[in-house]
Amino acid sequence: MKVTIDKDRCSGHGRCYVLAPALVTDDAFGYGEIVGDGDVAPGQEEAARHAAEACPEQAFTVTK
């Protein structure tokens, strides 16, 4: 499982890094930024899905 952020769609609401702080951080402007290579560690799958569902712009996505 992997997470990505579409920077063109992200508006900086911050829901992704609040809901999945092990996977996403914020950049200097408050936009989401993937931690590491985007691989979801065991035990973080639910947080990744929750963050993707909460993104109003659907900029944060989870893929298998």
C-alpha positions in Angstrom: 0.0 0.0 0.0 1.2 3.5 -0.9 0.1 7.0 -0.3 0.5 10.0 -2.6 -0.5 13.7 -2.7 -1.5 15.5 -5.9 0.1 18.9 -5.2 -2.1 20.5 -7.9 -5.3 19.5 -6.0 -4.1 20.1 -2.4 -5.5 23.2 -0.7 -3.7 22.7 2.6 -6.6 21.8 4.8 -4.2 19.6 6.8 -6.6 16.7 7.5 -4.1 14.2 6.0 -1.3 15.1 8.4 -3.6 15.4 11.4 -5.2 12.0 10.7 -2.0 10.1 9.5 1.0 11.9 11.1 3.2 8.9 10.5 2.6 9.1 6.8 2.2 12.8 6.1 3.7 16.1 7.4 3.1 19.7 6.4 5.5 21.7 4.4 6.5 25.4 5.1 3.2 26.6 3.6 0.8 24.1 5.3 0.4 21.7 2.4 0.6 18.0 2.9 4.0 16.3 2.2 4.5 12.5 2.2 7.0 11.2 4.7 9.6 9.0 3.1 8.7 7.1 0.0 5.0 6.8 0.7 5.0 3.2 1.7 2.4 2.5 4.4 3.8 0.6 7.3 1.9 -2.3 8.9 -0.6 -0.8 11.3 -1.0 2.5 9.4 -3.4 1.2 6.8 -6.5 2.4 8.6 -5.1 5.9 9.2 -4.1 6.1 5.5 -7.6 5.3 4.4 -9.2 7.6 6.9 -7.0 10.5 5.7 -7.8 9.8 2.1 -11.6 9.8 2.8 -11.3 13.1 4.7 -9.5 15.0 2.0 -12.0 17.5 0.5 -10.1 17.8 -2.7 -9.3 14.1 -3.0 -5.6 15.1 -3.3 -4.5 12.4 -0.8 -4.8 8.9 -2.3 -4.1 5.4 -1.2 -3.1 2.7 -3.8 -2.3 -0.9 -3.4 
